[in-house]
């Protein structure tokens, strides 16, 4: 499996070879520097640590500074570990967007936008109460939450109003439309979690490969 750390730059649209409009998300996904390579013999599993985007050293914690200094790596803002990295690399190498090709399928992992405190209609897509026929004050409420339970017990996991968004989510099987090596940018079909400027993880799709969809260019 391969993967990259990146930053969501926004959304736009491009035209494919047939002249069709394709909505894409622009992800700045490089360069990623290899910080550490873990092996089965020494660490018990095989993985590669990648760092993305330069950072001032005094803004890092002492633990992170020590880890980077141990592996002679420059300070970075984000560090992510990818297990079973399918490309042979060594500490100090630079990995770019060319690890992906147009037509590949990827999974995008990010933190969704925070929506604050929301009711059940927006948070859980409840129908709400009737607008007419004498209904007063129950237009966007959830209704009974402990119905027929003695003594009015509310079941654990009941869908109720609360904080919405700002959680880790994965969108699977997104297609890479373009790979722009000069700009270190990936154009990925569709939408991915997060707001503009948020950090995201782009990895090879776990459930779909290029070979599984030969009809897709």
TIDREN-421656 format. One record per residue (C-alpha): chain; z, y, x. Coordinates in steps of 0.02 Angstrom, whole numbers, padded with zeros to 5 digits. Layout:
BEGIN
+-----+--------+--------+--------+
! mol !      z !      y !      x !
+-----+--------+--------+--------+
!   A !      Z !      Y !      X !
...
+-----+--------+--------+--------+
END
This chain:
BEGIN
+-----+--------+--------+--------+
! mol !      z !      y !      x !
+-----+--------+--------+--------+
!   A !  00000 !  00000 !  00000 !
!   A ! -00039 !  00175 !  00058 !
!   A !  00035 !  00341 !  00003 !
!   A !  00051 !  00525 !  00042 !
!   A !  00170 !  00667 !  00010 !
!   A !  00091 !  00820 ! -00068 !
!   A !  00110 !  00975 ! -00172 !
!   A !  00034 !  01008 ! -00342 !
!   A ! -00073 !  01164 ! -00328 !
!   A ! -00134 !  01176 ! -00508 !
!   A ! -00269 !  01112 ! -00622 !
!   A ! -00454 !  01149 ! -00639 !
!   A ! -00616 !  01060 ! -00683 !
!   A ! -00766 !  01000 ! -00586 !
!   A ! -00936 !  00927 ! -00627 !
!   A ! -00982 !  00749 ! -00583 !
!   A ! -01154 !  00686 ! -00529 !
!   A ! -01209 !  00671 ! -00711 !
!   A ! -01159 !  00849 ! -00752 !
!   A ! -01005 !  00802 ! -00853 !
!   A ! -00850 !  00910 ! -00846 !
!   A ! -00701 !  00819 ! -00770 !
!   A ! -00525 !  00894 ! -00784 !
!   A ! -00433 !  00873 ! -00619 !
!   A ! -00267 !  00911 ! -00537 !
!   A ! -00275 !  00988 ! -00363 !
!   A ! -00151 !  00909 ! -00241 !
!   A ! -00126 !  00973 ! -00064 !
!   A ! -00083 !  00808 !  00019 !
!   A ! -00092 !  00834 !  00205 !
!   A ! -00067 !  00826 !  00344 !
!   A !  00075 !  00698 !  00338 !
!   A !  00159 !  00658 !  00503 !
!   A !  00226 !  00485 !  00541 !
!   A !  00411 !  00500 !  00583 !
!   A !  00469 !  00319 !  00594 !
!   A !  00394 !  00146 !  00581 !
!   A !  00514 !  00011 !  00522 !
!   A !  00486 ! -00172 !  00562 !
!   A !  00550 ! -00335 !  00490 !
!   A !  00627 ! -00387 !  00655 !
!   A !  00729 ! -00228 !  00680 !
!   A !  00757 ! -00160 !  00503 !
!   A !  00732 ! -00310 !  00390 !
!   A !  00577 ! -00240 !  00305 !
!   A !  00414 ! -00155 !  00347 !
!   A !  00394 !  00029 !  00304 !
!   A !  00329 !  00196 !  00366 !
!   A !  00418 !  00364 !  00349 !
!   A !  00306 !  00514 !  00322 !
!   A !  00351 !  00698 !  00334 !
!   A !  00263 !  00840 !  00245 !
!   A !  00261 !  01029 !  00270 !
!   A !  00346 !  01117 !  00415 !
!   A !  00521 !  01185 !  00395 !
!   A !  00637 !  01293 !  00499 !
!   A !  00762 !  01185 !  00591 !
!   A !  00916 !  01285 !  00539 !
!   A !  00877 !  01253 !  00356 !
!   A !  00898 !  01065 !  00375 !
!   A !  01060 !  00970 !  00366 !
!   A !  01137 !  00902 !  00525 !
!   A !  01099 !  00724 !  00473 !
!   A !  00916 !  00761 !  00445 !
!   A !  00903 !  00858 !  00609 !
!   A !  00981 !  00712 !  00701 !
!   A !  00863 !  00587 !  00621 !
!   A !  00710 !  00691 !  00665 !
!   A !  00771 !  00723 !  00841 !
!   A !  00801 !  00537 !  00867 !
!   A !  00618 !  00501 !  00830 !
!   A !  00555 !  00660 !  00917 !
!   A !  00482 !  00730 !  00757 !
!   A !  00462 !  00913 !  00711 !
!   A !  00565 !  00981 !  00565 !
!   A !  00487 !  00949 !  00394 !
!   A !  00535 !  00992 !  00215 !
!   A !  00505 !  00822 !  00137 !
!   A !  00525 !  00645 !  00202 !
!   A !  00468 !  00492 !  00106 !
!   A !  00467 !  00308 !  00150 !
!   A !  00322 !  00195 !  00099 !
!   A !  00348 !  00008 !  00108 !
!   A !  00213 ! -00110 !  00168 !
!   A !  00101 !  00030 !  00230 !
!   A ! -00072 ! -00047 !  00244 !
!   A ! -00131 !  00066 !  00386 !
!   A ! -00077 !  00035 !  00565 !
!   A !  00009 !  00193 !  00627 !
!   A !  00139 !  00242 !  00755 !
!   A !  00267 !  00384 !  00764 !
!   A !  00183 !  00549 !  00796 !
!   A !  00020 !  00505 !  00711 !
!   A ! -00053 !  00619 !  00578 !
!   A ! -00110 !  00545 !  00412 !
!   A ! -00226 !  00644 !  00298 !
!   A ! -00313 !  00634 !  00131 !
!   A ! -00449 !  00523 !  00204 !
!   A ! -00338 !  00371 !  00173 !
!   A ! -00407 !  00384 ! -00005 !
!   A ! -00588 !  00383 ! -00059 !
!   A ! -00675 !  00450 ! -00215 !
!   A ! -00661 !  00320 ! -00351 !
!   A ! -00494 !  00250 ! -00292 !
!   A ! -00353 !  00234 ! -00417 !
!   A ! -00182 !  00307 ! -00378 !
!   A ! -00009 !  00329 ! -00454 !
!   A !  00065 !  00504 ! -00457 !
!   A !  00255 !  00523 ! -00450 !
!   A !  00340 !  00689 ! -00483 !
!   A !  00479 !  00783 ! -00574 !
!   A !  00429 !  00842 ! -00747 !
!   A !  00449 !  01022 ! -00802 !
!   A !  00623 !  01067 ! -00865 !
!   A !  00625 !  01113 ! -01050 !
!   A !  00809 !  01155 ! -01069 !
!   A !  00910 !  01106 ! -01222 !
!   A !  00795 !  01044 ! -01360 !
!   A !  00817 !  00972 ! -01534 !
!   A !  00764 !  00802 ! -01595 !
!   A !  00598 !  00861 ! -01666 !
!   A !  00532 !  00920 ! -01498 !
!   A !  00630 !  00800 ! -01388 !
!   A !  00604 !  00638 ! -01484 !
!   A !  00463 !  00685 ! -01605 !
!   A !  00570 !  00665 ! -01762 !
!   A !  00488 !  00704 ! -01928 !
!   A !  00624 !  00823 ! -01986 !
!   A !  00678 !  00856 ! -02164 !
!   A !  00579 !  00914 ! -02314 !
!   A !  00529 !  01095 ! -02321 !
!   A !  00531 !  01105 ! -02512 !
!   A !  00612 !  01013 ! -02659 !
!   A !  00782 !  01091 ! -02636 !
!   A !  00806 !  01047 ! -02454 !
!   A !  00915 !  01178 ! -02369 !
!   A !  00957 !  01183 ! -02185 !
!   A !  00889 !  01009 ! -02141 !
!   A !  00713 !  01053 ! -02087 !
!   A !  00734 !  01005 ! -01903 !
!   A !  00892 !  00901 ! -01905 !
!   A !  00909 !  00717 ! -01867 !
!   A !  01002 !  00662 ! -02023 !
!   A !  01141 !  00532 ! -02025 !
!   A !  01188 !  00461 ! -01855 !
!   A !  01327 !  00341 ! -01907 !
!   A !  01262 !  00279 ! -02073 !
!   A !  01350 !  00125 ! -02146 !
!   A !  01455 !  00100 ! -01989 !
!   A !  01645 !  00091 ! -02004 !
!   A !  01729 !  00207 ! -01966 !
!   A !  01574 !  00315 ! -01940 !
!   A !  01536 !  00247 ! -01766 !
!   A !  01385 !  00320 ! -01675 !
!   A !  01285 !  00185 ! -01587 !
!   A !  01264 !  00203 ! -01400 !
!   A !  01092 !  00268 ! -01353 !
!   A !  01067 !  00363 ! -01517 !
!   A !  00926 !  00489 ! -01500 !
!   A !  01004 !  00662 ! -01515 !
!   A !  00976 !  00840 ! -01456 !
!   A !  01001 !  00872 ! -01271 !
!   A !  00925 !  00918 ! -01105 !
!   A !  00738 !  00884 ! -01100 !
!   A !  00628 !  00864 ! -00948 !
!   A !  00666 !  00878 ! -00762 !
!   A !  00662 !  00690 ! -00736 !
!   A !  00562 !  00580 ! -00618 !
!   A !  00405 !  00511 ! -00698 !
!   A !  00257 !  00407 ! -00638 !
!   A !  00080 !  00421 ! -00707 !
!   A ! -00020 !  00267 ! -00663 !
!   A ! -00204 !  00228 ! -00637 !
!   A ! -00271 !  00403 ! -00604 !
!   A ! -00441 !  00413 ! -00522 !
!   A ! -00478 !  00512 ! -00365 !
!   A ! -00628 !  00622 ! -00403 !
!   A ! -00650 !  00712 ! -00236 !
!   A ! -00574 !  00705 ! -00062 !
!   A ! -00591 !  00871 !  00032 !
!   A ! -00543 !  00834 !  00211 !
!   A ! -00567 !  01012 !  00274 !
!   A ! -00439 !  01079 !  00150 !
!   A ! -00329 !  00922 !  00148 !
!   A ! -00346 !  00920 ! -00041 !
!   A ! -00363 !  00781 ! -00169 !
!   A ! -00442 !  00811 ! -00338 !
!   A ! -00365 !  00685 ! -00458 !
!   A ! -00431 !  00658 ! -00634 !
!   A ! -00307 !  00704 ! -00770 !
!   A ! -00132 !  00777 ! -00764 !
!   A !  00016 !  00731 ! -00655 !
!   A !  00201 !  00771 ! -00679 !
!   A !  00275 !  00934 ! -00621 !
!   A !  00242 !  01119 ! -00617 !
!   A !  00129 !  01214 ! -00499 !
!   A !  00205 !  01207 ! -00325 !
!   A !  00310 !  01051 ! -00355 !
!   A !  00310 !  00909 ! -00229 !
!   A !  00228 !  00747 ! -00283 !
!   A !  00199 !  00573 ! -00213 !
!   A !  00024 !  00499 ! -00218 !
!   A !  00016 !  00313 ! -00187 !
!   A ! -00112 !  00177 ! -00213 !
!   A ! -00111 !  00112 ! -00391 !
!   A ! -00002 ! -00042 ! -00411 !
!   A ! -00088 ! -00107 ! -00567 !
!   A ! -00270 ! -00063 ! -00537 !
!   A ! -00384 ! -00062 ! -00386 !
!   A ! -00559 ! -00007 ! -00348 !
!   A ! -00618 ! -00187 ! -00355 !
!   A ! -00548 ! -00208 ! -00531 !
!   A ! -00661 ! -00071 ! -00599 !
!   A ! -00832 ! -00084 ! -00515 !
!   A ! -00915 !  00014 ! -00655 !
!   A ! -00821 !  00173 ! -00606 !
!   A ! -00901 !  00281 ! -00474 !
+-----+--------+--------+--------+
END
